[in-house]
Amino acid sequence: MSKIVFDFDVEGALHADPYLDQVTLNYLFAQTKESIGKGIERKLSNLTCAEHGEEPTITITGTYSGSAEQLDISYHIDTCCQIFMAQVIKTLNAIN
């Protein structure tokens, strides 16, 4: 199974918003991690490099901007070789 690493954080101060306190933000992070994690696991289950037998590592970084009040998500993919990187990207981008 692929290794999935999450790194979620808050950038800046949260506005005085009665609907978004730290508890709610932590819930948002947890739900986002669960949803993204399940999707990646489903797409990459049993995917290993044919040449090296390695599995990919996917790092998902989430940054909630207190000033912009938005959550930005980015992905970083680590693989053993470029050919496997292309295969992982193709699999993640496939609509299914």
Secondary structure, DSSP 8 states (H G I E B T S, - for coil): --EEEEEEEEES---S-TT--HHHHHHHHHHHHHHHHHHHHHHHTT---TTT----EEEEEEEEETTTTEEEEEEEEE-SSHHHHHHHHHHHHS--
